[in-house]
C-alpha cells in the first residue's frame, strides 16, 4: 500500500526473505522451479510494461522469492517515483 502523509509518500510491502542471489546454486532449485521463477519474472516485467513502467536496474538482487516460490520484483527506482508523482490524494 502507498500512503501520502504530510507531503511524503510511504509504501508498505510484505516481507520476502530471499533474493535470486540467495538461491543461486541451491541444489533444491531444479529446472521446474527455475522455469517457474523465470515465468514469474517475465509476468512481472510484462505487468510493468502494460502500466507504462520499466524497472531500469533489474539484477538478481532485485528479484525476491518467498519460501513458497512466489516471486516479486523489488526496487523500482526512477519509474516508480514518476508513477507516485501522478498520485492524487483524496
C-alpha positions as a Markdown table, in Angstrom:
| # | Residue | x | y | z |
|---|---|---|---|---|
| 1 | Unk | 0.0 | 0.0 | 0.0 |
| 2 | Unk | 1.1 | 3.6 | -0.6 |
| 3 | Unk | 0.3 | 6.3 | 1.9 |
| 4 | Unk | 0.6 | 10.1 | 1.4 |
| 5 | Unk | 1.1 | 11.7 | 4.8 |
| 6 | Unk | 2.5 | 15.2 | 5.3 |
| 7 | Unk | 3.7 | 15.6 | 1.7 |
| 8 | Unk | 5.6 | 12.3 | 2.0 |
| 9 | Unk | 4.9 | 9.1 | 0.2 |
| 10 | Unk | 5.3 | 5.9 | 2.2 |
| 11 | Unk | 4.9 | 2.4 | 1.0 |
| 12 | Unk | 4.3 | -0.8 | 3.0 |
| 13 | Unk | 5.4 | -4.2 | 1.5 |
| 14 | Unk | 5.1 | -7.8 | 2.7 |
| 15 | Unk | 8.4 | -9.3 | 3.9 |
| 16 | Unk | 10.0 | -11.6 | 1.3 |
| 17 | Unk | 13.1 | -13.2 | 2.8 |
| 18 | Unk | 15.2 | -14.3 | -0.2 |
| 19 | Unk | 16.6 | -12.9 | -3.4 |
| 20 | Unk | 17.6 | -14.7 | -6.6 |
| 21 | Unk | 21.2 | -14.2 | -5.3 |
| 22 | Unk | 20.4 | -16.2 | -2.1 |
| 23 | Unk | 19.1 | -19.2 | -4.0 |
| 24 | Unk | 21.7 | -19.3 | -6.8 |
| 25 | Unk | 23.5 | -22.6 | -6.8 |
| 26 | Unk | 21.0 | -24.2 | -4.4 |
| 27 | Unk | 20.7 | -27.9 | -5.4 |
| 28 | Unk | 17.0 | -27.9 | -4.4 |
| 29 | Unk | 16.3 | -25.4 | -7.2 |
| 30 | Unk | 15.7 | -27.8 | -10.1 |
| 31 | Unk | 14.7 | -27.0 | -13.7 |
| 32 | Unk | 11.0 | -26.9 | -12.9 |
| 33 | Unk | 11.5 | -24.3 | -10.1 |
| 34 | Unk | 13.8 | -22.2 | -12.3 |
| 35 | Unk | 11.1 | -22.2 | -15.1 |
| 36 | Unk | 8.5 | -21.1 | -12.6 |
| 37 | Unk | 10.8 | -18.3 | -11.3 |
| 38 | Unk | 11.6 | -17.1 | -14.8 |
| 39 | Unk | 7.9 | -17.2 | -15.8 |
| 40 | Unk | 7.0 | -15.0 | -12.8 |
| 41 | Unk | 9.8 | -12.6 | -13.5 |
| 42 | Unk | 8.5 | -12.2 | -17.1 |
| 43 | Unk | 4.9 | -11.8 | -15.9 |
| 44 | Unk | 6.1 | -9.0 | -13.6 |
| 45 | Unk | 8.0 | -7.3 | -16.3 |
| 46 | Unk | 5.0 | -7.6 | -18.6 |
| 47 | Unk | 2.8 | -6.0 | -15.9 |
| 48 | Unk | 5.2 | -3.1 | -15.6 |
| 49 | Unk | 5.2 | -2.6 | -19.4 |
| 50 | Unk | 1.4 | -2.6 | -19.5 |
| 51 | Unk | 1.4 | 0.1 | -16.9 |
| 52 | Unk | 4.0 | 2.2 | -18.9 |
| 53 | Unk | 6.8 | 1.5 | -16.4 |
| 54 | Unk | 10.1 | -0.2 | -16.6 |
| 55 | Unk | 12.5 | -1.3 | -13.9 |
| 56 | Unk | 15.7 | 0.2 | -15.1 |
| 57 | Unk | 18.1 | -1.7 | -12.8 |
| 58 | Unk | 16.8 | -5.3 | -12.7 |
| 59 | Unk | 19.5 | -7.6 | -11.3 |
| 60 | Unk | 19.5 | -10.9 | -9.3 |
| 61 | Unk | 19.3 | -8.8 | -6.1 |
| 62 | Unk | 16.0 | -7.2 | -7.2 |
| 63 | Unk | 14.2 | -10.4 | -7.7 |
| 64 | Unk | 12.7 | -11.5 | -4.3 |
| 65 | Unk | 11.4 | -15.0 | -3.6 |
| 66 | Unk | 9.4 | -16.2 | -0.6 |
| 67 | Unk | 9.5 | -19.7 | 0.9 |
| 68 | Unk | 6.6 | -20.9 | -1.3 |
| 69 | Unk | 8.4 | -19.8 | -4.5 |
| 70 | Unk | 6.4 | -16.7 | -5.2 |
| 71 | Unk | 8.5 | -14.0 | -7.0 |
| 72 | Unk | 8.3 | -10.2 | -6.6 |
| 73 | Unk | 10.4 | -7.6 | -8.4 |
| 74 | Unk | 11.9 | -5.1 | -6.0 |
| 75 | Unk | 13.3 | -1.6 | -6.0 |
| 76 | Unk | 11.6 | 0.3 | -8.8 |
| 77 | Unk | 13.8 | 3.3 | -8.8 |
| 78 | Unk | 13.0 | 6.1 | -11.3 |
| 79 | Unk | 9.8 | 4.9 | -13.0 |
| 80 | Unk | 8.2 | 4.1 | -9.6 |
| 81 | Unk | 8.6 | 7.6 | -8.4 |
| 82 | Unk | 7.2 | 9.0 | -11.6 |
| 83 | Unk | 4.2 | 6.8 | -11.1 |
| 84 | Unk | 3.8 | 8.0 | -7.5 |
| 85 | Unk | 4.1 | 11.6 | -8.6 |
| 86 | Unk | 0.9 | 11.1 | -10.5 |
| 87 | Unk | -0.8 | 10.0 | -7.3 |
| 88 | Unk | -3.6 | 12.4 | -6.2 |
| 89 | Unk | -4.5 | 12.2 | -2.6 |
| 90 | Unk | -8.3 | 12.1 | -1.9 |
